Amino acid sequence: MQTLVIPISTETPAVSGPPHGQWTAADWENLSHQDKRYEIIDGVLYTQDIPSNFHQWVISQLYELVGVPTKDEIYTVSLVAVIISDRTITQPDFIGIRKSNIHIVRKWIYGVPDFIAEVISPGSKDYDEEVKKTAYEKAGVPEYAVIDPATRQLRLYTLNESNQYSDPRVFKERDTVKFACVSTQSFVVRELFDGAPDTTL
């Protein structure tokens, strides 16, 4: 399924709202979220199609491999709004929040998670690894993982002492990954994809 990630033109009848650069959390709340994923970054509205079955399979594997075994350490959830600021709202594919930071979880997540992962869909690479990466870096998200089903890779960005993302550590299909937000749990990258009933992106 082709997924286009581009700023929506608010001049079209499909979406009504303020001009680009002036969208806020209140405007986002007023959108219909039934058939599209809407996000706002620095006041600009973006849209994505609902993820494919394979995309959602990878998210479910993250939950099984990371979320369930570490439930005493972190709270994990997917595709829930993260209100980083009034002008930046995202709906990450997978979110991890340490129990010490659990106060940011309410109707939505209001604040900065300890870990975010995004799964690349066709057409979304630049959005995930440029636009969103910049937003998460600016917000101070400690760990940001980009999962690329097309290449069977996971690229992990971590904040350095200058509060910037260093060049990503690249984990290939047979490599083992462990995130800093959990003390013990690890998994092999290929486990994110193995067993999927359909691998159409």
MARBA-3410 file (N, C-alpha, C, O; in Angstrom, 1 decimal):
201
0.8,-1.2,0.0,0.0,0.0,0.0,0.9,1.2,0.0,1.7,1.4,0.9 ~ 0.7,2.1,-1.0,1.5,3.3,-1.1,1.1,4.3,0.0,-0.1,4.6,0.2 ~ 2.1,4.8,0.7,1.8,5.8,1.8,2.6,7.1,1.4,3.8,7.0,1.3 ~ 1.9,8.1,1.3,2.5,9.4,1.0,2.6,10.2,2.3,1.6,10.3,3.0 ~ 3.7,10.8,2.6,3.9,11.6,3.8,4.3,13.0,3.3,5.4,13.3,3.1
3.3,13.9,3.2,3.5,15.2,2.7,2.6,16.2,3.5,1.6,15.7,4.0 ~ 3.0,17.4,3.6,2.1,18.4,4.3,0.8,18.4,3.5,0.8,18.5,2.3 ~ -0.3,18.4,4.2,-1.6,18.5,3.6,-1.9,20.0,3.2,-1.6,20.9,4.0 ~ -2.4,20.2,2.1,-2.8,21.6,1.7,-4.2,21.9,2.4,-5.2,21.2,2.0 ~ -4.2,22.8,3.3,-5.4,23.1,4.0,-6.4,23.9,3.1,-7.5,24.3,3.5
-6.0,24.2,1.9,-6.9,24.8,0.9,-7.8,23.8,0.2,-8.8,24.2,-0.4 ~ -7.5,22.5,0.4,-8.4,21.5,-0.2,-9.6,21.2,0.7,-9.5,21.5,1.9 ~ -10.7,20.8,0.1,-11.9,20.5,1.0,-11.7,19.4,1.9,-12.5,19.2,2.9 ~ -10.7,18.5,1.7,-10.5,17.3,2.6,-10.2,17.7,4.0,-10.6,17.0,5.0 ~ -9.4,18.8,4.2,-9.0,19.2,5.5,-9.2,20.7,5.7,-8.7,21.5,4.9
-9.9,21.1,6.7,-10.1,22.5,7.0,-9.3,22.9,8.3,-9.3,22.1,9.2 ~ -8.7,24.0,8.3,-8.0,24.4,9.5,-7.1,25.6,9.1,-7.2,26.2,8.1 ~ -6.2,25.9,10.0,-5.4,27.1,9.9,-4.3,26.9,8.8,-4.1,25.7,8.4 ~ -3.6,27.9,8.4,-2.5,27.8,7.4,-1.4,26.9,8.0,-1.3,26.8,9.2 ~ -0.5,26.4,7.1,0.6,25.6,7.6,1.5,26.5,8.5,1.7,27.7,8.2
2.0,25.9,9.5,2.8,26.6,10.5,2.0,27.2,11.6,2.6,27.7,12.6 ~ 0.7,27.1,11.5,-0.1,27.6,12.6,-1.0,26.6,13.3,-1.9,27.0,14.0 ~ -0.8,25.3,12.9,-1.7,24.3,13.6,-1.3,24.1,15.0,-0.1,24.2,15.4 ~ -2.3,23.8,15.9,-2.0,23.6,17.3,-2.7,22.3,17.7,-3.4,21.6,17.0 ~ -2.5,21.9,19.0,-3.1,20.7,19.6,-4.6,20.8,19.5,-5.3,19.8,19.3
-5.1,22.0,19.7,-6.6,22.2,19.7,-7.1,21.9,18.3,-8.2,21.3,18.1 ~ -6.4,22.3,17.3,-6.8,22.0,15.9,-6.8,20.6,15.6,-7.6,20.0,14.9 ~ -5.7,19.9,16.1,-5.5,18.5,15.9,-6.7,17.7,16.5,-7.2,16.7,15.9 ~ -7.1,18.1,17.7,-8.2,17.4,18.4,-9.5,17.5,17.6,-10.3,16.6,17.7 ~ -9.7,18.5,16.7,-10.9,18.7,16.0,-10.9,17.9,14.7,-12.0,17.8,14.0
-9.8,17.2,14.3,-9.8,16.4,13.1,-10.4,15.1,13.3,-10.5,14.5,14.4 ~ -10.9,14.5,12.2,-11.4,13.1,12.2,-10.2,12.2,12.0,-9.5,12.3,11.1 ~ -10.1,11.2,13.0,-8.9,10.4,12.9,-9.3,8.9,12.5,-8.5,8.0,12.9 ~ -10.4,8.8,11.8,-10.8,7.4,11.5,-10.1,6.8,10.4,-9.8,5.5,10.4 ~ -9.7,7.5,9.4,-9.0,6.9,8.2,-7.7,7.4,7.9,-7.1,7.0,6.9
-7.2,8.3,8.7,-5.8,8.9,8.4,-5.1,9.1,9.8,-5.8,9.2,10.8 ~ -3.8,9.1,9.7,-3.0,9.5,10.9,-2.6,10.9,10.7,-1.9,11.2,9.7 ~ -2.9,11.8,11.6,-2.5,13.2,11.5,-1.5,13.5,12.5,-1.6,13.1,13.7 ~ -0.5,14.3,12.1,0.5,14.7,13.1,0.9,16.2,12.8,0.7,16.7,11.7 ~ 1.3,16.9,13.8,1.7,18.3,13.7,3.1,18.4,14.2,3.4,18.0,15.3
4.0,19.0,13.3,5.4,19.2,13.8,5.7,20.7,13.4,5.6,21.1,12.3 ~ 6.0,21.4,14.5,6.3,22.8,14.4,5.2,23.6,13.7,5.4,24.5,12.9 ~ 3.9,23.2,14.0,2.8,23.9,13.5,2.3,23.5,12.1,1.4,24.0,11.6 ~ 3.1,22.5,11.5,2.7,22.0,10.1,2.0,20.7,10.2,2.4,19.8,10.9 ~ 0.9,20.6,9.5,0.1,19.3,9.5,0.6,18.3,8.5,0.8,18.7,7.3
0.8,17.1,9.0,1.2,16.0,8.1,0.2,14.9,8.2,-0.6,14.8,9.2 ~ 0.1,14.0,7.1,-0.8,12.9,7.1,-0.2,11.7,6.6,0.8,11.7,5.8 ~ -0.7,10.5,7.1,-0.2,9.2,6.6,-1.5,8.4,6.4,-2.5,8.5,7.2 ~ -1.4,7.4,5.5,-2.5,6.4,5.4,-2.4,5.5,6.6,-1.3,5.4,7.3 ~ -3.5,4.8,6.9,-3.4,3.8,8.0,-2.4,2.7,7.6,-2.4,2.3,6.4
-1.5,2.3,8.5,-0.4,1.4,8.2,-0.9,0.1,7.6,-2.0,-0.4,7.9 ~ -0.1,-0.6,6.8,-0.4,-1.9,6.2,-0.4,-3.0,7.3,0.1,-2.7,8.4 ~ -0.9,-4.2,7.0,-0.8,-5.3,7.9,0.6,-5.6,8.4,0.8,-5.9,9.5 ~ 1.5,-5.6,7.4,2.9,-5.9,7.8,3.5,-4.9,8.7,4.2,-5.2,9.7 ~ 3.2,-3.6,8.4,3.7,-2.5,9.3,3.1,-2.8,10.7,3.9,-2.6,11.7
1.9,-3.1,10.9,1.3,-3.3,12.2,1.8,-4.6,12.8,1.9,-4.7,14.0 ~ 2.2,-5.6,12.0,2.8,-6.8,12.5,4.1,-6.5,13.2,4.4,-7.0,14.3 ~ 4.9,-5.6,12.6,6.2,-5.2,13.2,6.0,-4.5,14.5,6.7,-4.8,15.5 ~ 4.9,-3.7,14.6,4.6,-3.0,15.9,4.2,-4.0,16.9,4.6,-3.9,18.1 ~ 3.4,-5.0,16.5,3.0,-6.0,17.5,4.2,-6.9,18.0,4.2,-7.3,19.1
5.2,-7.1,17.1,6.4,-7.8,17.5,7.2,-7.0,18.5,7.7,-7.6,19.4 ~ 7.3,-5.7,18.3,7.9,-4.9,19.3,7.3,-5.0,20.7,8.0,-5.1,21.7 ~ 6.0,-5.0,20.7,5.3,-5.2,21.9,5.6,-6.5,22.6,5.8,-6.6,23.8 ~ 5.6,-7.6,21.8,5.9,-8.9,22.3,7.3,-9.1,22.8,7.6,-9.7,23.8 ~ 8.3,-8.5,22.0,9.7,-8.7,22.3,10.2,-7.7,23.3,11.2,-8.0,24.0
9.6,-6.6,23.4,10.1,-5.5,24.3,9.1,-5.2,25.4,9.4,-5.2,26.6 ~ 7.8,-4.9,25.0,6.8,-4.5,25.9,6.5,-5.5,27.0,6.5,-5.2,28.2 ~ 6.1,-6.7,26.6,5.6,-7.7,27.5,6.7,-8.1,28.5,6.5,-8.1,29.7 ~ 8.0,-8.4,28.1,9.0,-8.9,29.0,9.4,-7.8,30.0,10.0,-8.1,31.0 ~ 9.2,-6.5,29.7,9.7,-5.4,30.5,8.6,-4.6,31.1,8.8,-3.5,31.5
7.4,-5.2,31.3,6.3,-4.4,31.7,6.5,-3.9,33.2,5.8,-3.0,33.6 ~ 7.4,-4.5,33.9,7.6,-4.0,35.3,8.6,-2.8,35.3,8.7,-2.1,36.3 ~ 9.2,-2.6,34.1,10.2,-1.5,34.0,9.6,-0.3,33.2,9.8,0.9,33.6 ~ 8.9,-0.6,32.1,8.4,0.5,31.3,7.0,0.2,30.9,6.5,-0.9,30.8 ~ 6.3,1.3,30.6,5.0,1.3,30.0,5.1,1.4,28.5,5.7,2.4,28.1
4.5,0.5,27.8,4.6,0.6,26.3,3.2,0.7,25.7,2.3,0.1,26.2 ~ 3.1,1.4,24.6,1.9,1.6,23.9,2.2,2.0,22.5,3.3,2.5,22.2 ~ 1.3,1.9,21.6,1.5,2.2,20.2,0.4,3.1,19.6,-0.8,3.0,20.1 ~ 0.8,3.9,18.6,-0.2,4.8,17.9,-1.1,5.6,18.8,-2.3,5.8,18.5 ~ -0.5,6.1,19.9,-1.2,7.0,20.8,-0.6,8.4,20.6,0.6,8.5,20.4
-1.4,9.4,20.7,-0.9,10.8,20.5,0.1,11.2,21.6,-0.1,10.9,22.8 ~ 1.2,11.7,21.2,2.2,12.3,22.1,2.2,13.8,21.9,2.6,14.3,20.9 ~ 1.7,14.5,22.9,1.6,16.0,22.9,3.0,16.5,23.4,3.1,16.7,24.6 ~ 3.9,16.7,22.5,5.2,17.2,22.9,5.2,18.7,23.3,5.8,19.1,24.2 ~ 4.4,19.4,22.5,4.1,20.8,22.8,2.8,21.2,22.1,2.2,20.3,21.4
2.4,22.4,22.2,1.1,22.8,21.6,1.3,22.8,20.1,0.2,22.8,19.4 ~ 2.5,22.8,19.5,2.7,22.9,18.1,3.3,21.6,17.5,3.6,21.5,16.3 ~ 3.5,20.6,18.4,4.1,19.3,17.9,3.4,18.2,18.6,3.5,17.9,19.8 ~ 2.7,17.4,17.8,1.9,16.2,18.2,2.2,15.1,17.2,1.9,15.3,16.0 ~ 2.7,14.0,17.7,2.9,12.8,16.9,2.2,11.6,17.4,1.7,11.6,18.5
2.0,10.6,16.5,1.4,9.3,16.9,2.4,8.2,16.5,2.3,7.6,15.5 ~ 3.4,8.0,17.4,4.5,7.1,17.1,4.0,5.7,17.0,3.0,5.3,17.6 ~ 4.7,4.8,16.2,4.3,3.4,16.1,4.5,2.7,17.4,3.8,1.8,17.7 ~ 5.5,3.1,18.2,5.8,2.4,19.5,6.4,3.4,20.4,7.3,4.1,20.1 ~ 5.9,3.3,21.7,6.4,4.3,22.7,6.8,3.5,24.0,6.0,2.6,24.4
7.9,3.9,24.6,8.3,3.3,25.9,8.5,4.4,26.9,9.1,5.4,26.6 ~ 7.9,4.3,28.1,8.0,5.3,29.1,8.4,4.6,30.4,7.7,3.6,30.9 ~ 9.4,5.0,31.0,9.9,4.4,32.3,8.8,4.7,33.3,8.1,5.7,33.3 ~ 8.7,3.8,34.3,7.7,3.9,35.4,7.9,5.2,36.1,7.0,5.8,36.6 ~ 9.2,5.7,36.2,9.4,6.9,37.0,8.9,8.1,36.2,8.8,9.2,36.8
8.6,7.9,34.9,8.1,9.0,34.1,6.6,8.9,33.8,6.1,9.5,32.9 ~ 5.9,7.9,34.5,4.6,7.5,34.1,3.5,8.7,34.3,2.4,8.6,33.7 ~ 3.9,9.7,35.0,3.0,10.8,35.2,2.6,11.5,33.9,1.6,12.3,33.9 ~ 3.4,11.3,32.8,3.1,12.0,31.6,1.9,11.3,30.8,1.5,11.8,29.8 ~ 1.5,10.1,31.3,0.5,9.3,30.6,-0.9,9.8,31.2,-1.2,9.5,32.4
-1.7,10.3,30.4,-3.1,10.7,30.7,-4.0,10.2,29.5,-3.8,9.1,29.0 ~ -5.0,11.0,29.1,-5.7,10.6,28.0,-4.8,10.4,26.8,-4.9,9.4,26.1 ~ -3.9,11.3,26.6,-2.8,11.2,25.6,-1.5,11.2,26.4,-1.6,11.1,27.7 ~ -0.4,11.2,25.8,0.9,11.3,26.5,1.3,12.8,26.4,1.5,13.3,25.3 ~ 1.4,13.4,27.5,1.8,14.8,27.6,3.2,15.0,28.0,3.4,15.1,29.3
4.2,15.1,27.1,5.5,15.2,27.5,6.4,14.4,26.6,6.1,14.0,25.5 ~ 7.6,14.0,27.1,8.6,13.3,26.3,8.8,11.9,26.8,9.3,11.7,27.9 ~ 8.5,10.9,25.9,8.7,9.5,26.2,10.2,9.2,26.3,11.1,10.0,25.9 ~ 10.6,8.1,27.0,11.9,7.7,27.1,12.4,7.0,25.8,13.6,6.9,25.6 ~ 11.5,6.5,25.0,11.9,5.7,23.8,10.7,5.8,22.8,9.6,5.7,23.2
11.1,6.0,21.5,10.1,6.0,20.4,10.7,5.2,19.3,11.9,5.3,19.0 ~ 9.8,4.4,18.7,10.2,3.7,17.5,9.2,4.0,16.4,8.0,4.1,16.6 ~ 9.7,4.2,15.1,8.9,4.3,14.0,9.2,3.3,12.9,10.4,2.9,12.8 ~ 8.2,2.7,12.3,8.4,1.7,11.2,8.2,2.4,9.9,7.2,3.1,9.6 ~ 9.2,2.3,9.0,9.1,3.0,7.7,8.1,2.3,6.8,8.1,1.1,6.6
7.3,3.2,6.2,6.4,2.7,5.2,6.9,3.3,3.8,7.7,4.2,3.8 ~ 6.4,2.8,2.7,6.8,3.4,1.4,6.5,4.9,1.4,5.4,5.3,1.7 ~ 7.5,5.6,1.1,7.4,7.1,1.0,7.6,7.8,2.3,7.6,9.1,2.3 ~ 7.8,7.1,3.4,8.0,7.8,4.7,9.4,8.0,5.2,9.6,8.5,6.3 ~ 10.4,7.5,4.5,11.8,7.5,5.0,12.2,8.9,5.4,12.7,9.1,6.5
12.1,9.8,4.5,12.5,11.2,4.8,11.8,11.8,5.9,12.4,12.5,6.8 ~ 10.5,11.5,6.0,9.7,12.0,7.1,10.2,11.5,8.4,10.4,12.2,9.4 ~ 10.4,10.1,8.5,10.8,9.5,9.7,12.2,9.8,10.1,12.5,10.0,11.3 ~ 13.1,9.9,9.2,14.5,10.1,9.5,15.1,11.5,9.3,16.2,11.8,9.5 ~ 14.2,12.4,8.9,14.6,13.8,8.9,13.6,14.7,9.7,14.0,15.2,10.8
12.4,14.8,9.3,11.4,15.6,10.0,11.1,15.1,11.4,11.3,15.9,12.4 ~ 10.8,13.9,11.6,10.5,13.4,12.9,11.7,13.3,13.8,11.7,13.6,14.9 ~ 12.8,12.8,13.2,14.1,12.7,13.9,14.5,14.1,14.5,14.8,14.2,15.7 ~ 14.3,15.1,13.7,14.7,16.5,14.2,13.7,16.9,15.3,14.2,17.5,16.3 ~ 12.4,16.6,15.2,11.5,16.9,16.2,11.8,16.2,17.5,11.7,16.8,18.6
12.1,14.9,17.4,12.4,14.1,18.6,13.7,14.5,19.3,13.8,14.6,20.5 ~ 14.7,14.9,18.5,15.9,15.4,19.0,15.7,16.7,19.7,16.2,16.9,20.8 ~ 15.0,17.6,19.1,14.7,18.9,19.7,13.9,18.7,21.0,14.1,19.5,22.0 ~ 13.0,17.7,21.1,12.2,17.5,22.3,13.0,16.8,23.4,12.7,16.9,24.6 ~ 14.1,16.2,23.0,15.0,15.5,24.0,14.6,14.0,24.2,14.8,13.5,25.3
14.0,13.4,23.2,13.7,11.9,23.3,15.0,11.2,23.4,15.8,11.2,22.4 ~ 15.3,10.4,24.5,16.7,9.8,24.6,17.0,8.8,23.6,18.2,8.7,23.1 ~ 16.1,8.0,23.2,16.3,6.9,22.2,15.2,7.0,21.1,14.0,7.0,21.4 ~ 15.7,6.9,19.9,14.8,6.9,18.7,15.2,5.8,17.8,16.3,5.8,17.2 ~ 14.3,4.8,17.6,14.7,3.7,16.7,13.8,3.8,15.4,12.6,4.0,15.5
14.5,3.6,14.3,13.8,3.6,13.0,13.9,2.2,12.4,15.0,1.7,12.2 ~ 12.8,1.5,12.2,12.8,0.2,11.7,12.4,0.2,10.3,11.4,0.7,9.9 ~ 13.3,-0.5,9.4,13.1,-0.4,8.0,12.8,-1.8,7.5,13.8,-2.6,7.3 ~ 11.5,-2.2,7.3,11.2,-3.6,6.9,11.8,-3.9,5.5,12.1,-5.0,5.2 ~ 11.9,-2.9,4.6,12.4,-3.1,3.2,13.8,-3.7,3.2,14.2,-4.5,2.4
14.7,-3.2,4.2,16.1,-3.6,4.2,16.3,-4.5,5.4,17.5,-5.0,5.6 ~ 15.3,-4.8,6.2,15.4,-5.6,7.4,16.5,-5.0,8.4,17.4,-5.7,8.9 ~ 16.4,-3.7,8.6,17.4,-3.0,9.5,16.7,-2.3,10.6,15.5,-1.9,10.4 ~ 17.4,-2.0,11.6,17.0,-1.1,12.7,18.1,-0.1,12.9,19.2,-0.5,13.1 ~ 17.7,1.2,12.8,18.7,2.2,13.1,18.4,3.0,14.4,17.3,3.5,14.5
19.3,3.0,15.3,19.1,3.5,16.6,19.8,4.8,16.8,21.0,4.8,16.8 ~ 19.1,5.9,17.1,19.6,7.2,17.4,19.6,7.4,18.9,18.5,7.1,19.5 ~ 20.6,7.9,19.5,20.7,8.2,20.9,21.2,9.6,21.2,22.1,10.0,20.4 ~ 20.7,10.2,22.1,21.2,11.6,22.4,22.6,11.5,23.0,22.9,10.7,23.9 ~ 23.5,12.4,22.6,24.8,12.5,23.1,24.9,13.6,24.2,23.9,14.1,24.6
26.1,13.9,24.7,26.2,14.9,25.7,25.8,16.3,25.3,25.6,17.1,26.1 ~ 25.8,16.5,24.0,25.3,17.8,23.5,23.8,17.8,23.2,23.3,18.8,22.6 ~ 23.1,16.8,23.7,21.7,16.7,23.4,21.3,16.7,22.0,20.3,17.2,21.5 ~ 22.2,16.0,21.2,21.9,15.8,19.8,22.1,14.3,19.5,22.7,13.6,20.2 ~ 21.4,13.9,18.4,21.5,12.5,18.0,22.8,12.3,17.3,23.1,12.9,16.3
23.5,11.3,17.8,24.7,10.8,17.1,24.3,10.1,15.9,23.2,9.8,15.7 ~ 25.3,9.8,15.0,25.0,9.0,13.8,24.4,7.6,14.3,24.8,7.1,15.4 ~ 23.4,7.1,13.6,22.7,5.9,14.1,23.6,4.7,14.2,24.5,4.5,13.3 ~ 23.4,3.9,15.2,23.9,2.5,15.2,23.0,1.7,14.3,21.8,1.6,14.5 ~ 23.6,1.0,13.3,22.8,0.2,12.3,22.9,-1.3,12.7,23.9,-1.9,12.8
21.7,-1.8,13.0,21.6,-3.3,13.3,20.9,-4.0,12.1,19.8,-3.6,11.7 ~ 21.6,-5.0,11.6,21.1,-5.8,10.5,20.3,-7.0,11.0,20.2,-7.2,12.2 ~ 19.8,-7.7,10.1,18.8,-8.8,10.4,19.3,-9.8,11.5,18.5,-10.2,12.3 ~ 20.6,-10.1,11.5,21.0,-11.1,12.5,21.6,-10.5,13.7,22.1,-11.2,14.6 ~ 21.6,-9.2,13.8,22.2,-8.5,15.0,21.2,-8.5,16.1,20.0,-8.5,16.0
21.8,-8.4,17.3,21.0,-8.3,18.6,20.9,-6.9,19.0,22.0,-6.1,19.0 ~ 19.8,-6.4,19.4,19.5,-5.1,19.9,19.1,-5.1,21.3,18.3,-5.9,21.8 ~ 19.6,-4.1,22.1,19.0,-3.8,23.4,18.9,-2.3,23.6,19.9,-1.6,23.3 ~ 17.8,-1.9,24.1,17.5,-0.4,24.3,17.9,0.0,25.7,17.8,-0.8,26.6 ~ 18.4,1.2,25.8,18.9,1.7,27.1,17.7,1.8,28.1,18.0,1.8,29.3
16.5,2.0,27.7,15.4,2.2,28.6,15.0,0.9,29.3,14.1,1.0,30.2 ~ 15.5,-0.2,28.9,15.2,-1.5,29.6,16.6,-2.1,29.9,17.5,-2.1,29.1 ~ 16.7,-2.7,31.1,18.0,-3.1,31.6,18.5,-4.4,31.1,19.7,-4.6,31.0 ~ 17.6,-5.3,30.7,18.1,-6.7,30.4,17.6,-7.2,29.0,18.3,-8.0,28.4 ~ 16.4,-6.8,28.6,15.8,-7.4,27.4,16.5,-7.1,26.1,16.8,-5.9,25.9
16.7,-8.1,25.3,17.3,-7.9,24.0,16.5,-8.8,23.0,15.8,-9.7,23.4 ~ 16.7,-8.6,21.7,16.1,-9.4,20.7,17.0,-9.3,19.4,17.8,-8.4,19.3 ~ 16.7,-10.2,18.5,17.4,-10.2,17.2,16.5,-9.5,16.2,15.3,-9.8,16.2 ~ 17.1,-8.7,15.4,16.3,-7.8,14.5,15.3,-8.7,13.6,14.2,-8.2,13.4 ~ 15.7,-9.8,13.1,14.9,-10.6,12.2,13.6,-11.0,12.9,12.6,-11.3,12.3
13.6,-11.1,14.3,12.4,-11.5,15.0,11.3,-10.5,14.8,10.1,-10.8,15.0 ~ 11.6,-9.3,14.4,10.5,-8.3,14.1,9.7,-8.6,12.9,8.6,-8.2,12.8 ~ 10.3,-9.4,12.0,9.7,-9.7,10.7,9.3,-11.2,10.5,8.4,-11.4,9.8 ~ 10.0,-12.1,11.2,9.7,-13.5,11.0,8.3,-13.9,11.4,7.7,-13.4,12.4 ~ 7.6,-14.7,10.5,6.3,-15.2,10.8,5.2,-14.3,10.3,4.0,-14.7,10.5
5.5,-13.2,9.7,4.4,-12.3,9.3,3.6,-13.0,8.2,4.2,-13.5,7.2 ~ 2.3,-13.0,8.2,1.5,-13.7,7.2,1.5,-13.0,5.9,1.2,-13.6,4.8 ~ 1.9,-11.7,5.8,2.0,-11.0,4.6,3.1,-9.9,4.8,3.1,-9.3,5.8 ~ 3.9,-9.8,3.8,5.0,-8.8,4.0,4.9,-7.6,3.0,5.9,-7.0,2.7 ~ 3.7,-7.4,2.5,3.4,-6.2,1.6,3.5,-5.0,2.4,2.8,-4.8,3.5
4.3,-4.0,2.0,4.4,-2.7,2.7,3.4,-1.8,2.1,3.3,-0.6,2.5
END
